[in-house]
Amino acid sequence: MITLRPATDADAGAIWAMLEPTIRAGEEFTLPRDMTRVDALGDWFSPGHHVHMALRDGIPVGSYYIRANQTGGGAHVANAGYVTDPAARGQGVARAMCVQSLQDARALGFRAMQFNFVVSSNSAAVHLWTSLGFATVGRLPAAFDHPRLGAVDALVMYRSLTDAGQSPHPAG
């Protein structure tokens, strides 16, 4: 069973242990592959980020944050970032985090969630987000420089968090 709770400063080491291999691989995040621990954790714990931990039997297996996607007139749309421990991938961790993050975003007053830059070759993420009701509302041709595949598209994915504003192309 996966439990989720707000992250604390004491979780920084566990979060870095998950972020570092993902950043170094350079296949999912638009972060510099040589990003330092200090910079990566500074980004993850940026002001305005609501950071959470996912644990299985008390062991960290994932983390996510929620933030406003934009300020001003766009502040009602959430954005989120997720990282799963490489050893726990394919075990429902990302699904549990996304489901909880959608609930958290609603509780924080957000009316929608938007992922600005989903790497199209990250088929597991695209499949998961689609299964949870996100629609691909935009495609950025060759926007991501994948270290193995070369230039690949990035997707903009969106999901309403209100009954009245459901996405025009709900999936899953």
C-alpha positions in Angstrom: 0.0 0.0 0.0 1.2 3.5 -0.9 0.8 6.3 1.6 1.2 9.9 0.8 2.1 12.8 3.1 3.5 16.3 2.9 7.2 16.3 2.5 9.5 17.9 5.0 13.1 19.1 4.9 14.1 15.7 6.3 12.9 14.1 3.0 15.4 16.0 0.8 17.9 13.1 0.7 15.3 10.6 -0.4 13.9 13.0 -3.0 17.4 13.6 -4.4 18.0 9.9 -4.6 15.0 9.7 -6.9 15.6 12.9 -8.8 19.3 12.3 -9.6 19.0 9.2 -11.8 16.0 10.8 -13.6 17.8 14.1 -14.2 21.1 12.3 -15.3 19.2 10.1 -17.8 17.8 13.3 -19.4 14.8 11.5 -20.9 11.8 13.0 -19.0 12.6 16.3 -17.4 13.8 19.5 -19.0 16.3 20.0 -16.3 20.1 20.2 -17.1 21.6 16.7 -16.9 24.4 18.0 -14.8 22.1 19.8 -12.3 23.5 19.8 -8.8 21.7 18.4 -5.7 21.3 22.0 -4.3 19.8 23.3 -7.5 17.5 20.3 -8.1 16.2 20.4 -4.5 15.8 24.2 -4.7 13.7 23.7 -7.8 11.6 20.9 -6.3 11.0 22.8 -3.1 10.5 26.2 -4.8 8.3 28.7 -3.0 4.7 28.0 -3.9 5.3 24.3 -4.4 3.3 21.9 -2.2 5.6 18.9 -2.0 4.5 15.4 -1.0 6.1 12.1 -0.5 4.9 8.6 -1.5 5.9 5.8 0.8 5.5 2.0 0.6 5.9 0.4 4.0 7.6 3.6 5.2 10.1 3.6 2.4 10.2 6.6 0.0 9.1 5.5 -3.5 8.0 8.8 -5.0 7.5 12.5 -4.7 5.4 15.2 -6.3 4.7 18.9 -6.1 1.7 21.0 -7.0 2.0 24.7 -7.9 0.1 27.3 -9.8 0.9 26.9 -13.5 0.8 30.7 -14.1 0.2 33.8 -12.0 -2.6 36.3 -12.3 -5.4 35.2 -14.6 -3.9 31.7 -15.0 -3.4 31.1 -11.3 -6.5 28.8 -11.0 -4.7 26.2 -13.2 -2.4 23.8 -11.3 0.8 22.3 -12.6 2.6 19.3 -11.0 5.9 17.4 -11.2 6.3 13.8 -10.3 9.3 11.5 -9.7 9.2 7.8 -8.9 12.1 5.8 -7.6 13.5 3.8 -10.5 13.1 0.6 -8.6 9.4 1.3 -8.0 8.4 2.1 -11.5 5.4 0.2 -13.0 4.1 -0.5 -9.5 1.3 2.1 -9.3 3.3 4.8 -7.5 2.8 7.5 -10.2 -0.9 6.6 -10.4 -1.4 7.0 -6.7 0.6 10.3 -6.7 -1.4 11.7 -9.6 -4.8 10.7 -8.1 -3.8 12.3 -4.8 -2.4 15.4 -6.5 -5.7 16.0 -8.3 -7.5 15.8 -5.0 -4.9 18.1 -3.4 -5.2 20.6 -6.3 -9.0 20.7 -5.9 -8.6 21.3 -2.1 -6.2 24.1 -2.8 -8.8 25.8 -5.0 -7.4 25.0 -8.5 -10.0 24.4 -11.2 -7.8 22.5 -13.7 -4.4 20.9 -14.0 -2.1 21.3 -17.0 1.2 19.6 -17.8 3.1 22.0 -20.0 5.8 19.7 -21.4 5.2 15.9 -21.4 7.9 14.2 -23.4 6.0 12.2 -26.1 8.5 9.3 -25.9 7.6 8.9 -22.2 4.9 6.5 -23.2 4.2 5.3 -19.7 3.5 8.8 -18.5 1.4 9.7 -21.5 -0.7 6.5 -21.1 -1.1 7.2 -17.3 -2.1 10.8 -17.7 -4.5 9.9 -20.5 -6.1 7.1 -18.3 -6.6 9.7 -15.6 -8.6 12.0 -17.8 -5.9 14.3 -19.3 -6.4 15.3 -22.9 -3.5 16.2 -25.2 -4.4 19.8 -26.1 -1.2 20.7 -27.9 1.9 19.2 -29.5 5.2 21.0 -29.7 7.1 19.5 -32.6 10.7 18.4 -31.9 10.7 20.5 -28.7 12.7 18.0 -26.6 16.2 17.0 -27.3 16.2 13.4 -26.1 19.7 12.0 -25.4 19.0 8.7 -27.3 16.2 9.5 -29.7 17.1 12.9 -30.8 14.4 15.6 -31.3 11.0 14.4 -30.0 7.7 16.1 -29.6 6.4 17.5 -26.3 2.8 17.4 -25.3 0.6 19.9 -23.5 -1.9 17.9 -21.4 -4.9 19.3 -19.6 -7.7 18.2 -17.3 -10.5 20.1 -15.6 -11.0 19.6 -11.9 -14.6 20.8 -11.9 -17.6 19.0 -13.2 -18.7 22.0 -15.3 -15.4 22.4 -17.1 -14.6 18.9 -18.3 -12.0 18.7 -21.0 -13.6 18.6 -24.5 -11.6 15.4 -25.2 -11.7 13.3 -21.9 -9.9 10.1 -22.0 -10.0 7.1 -19.8 
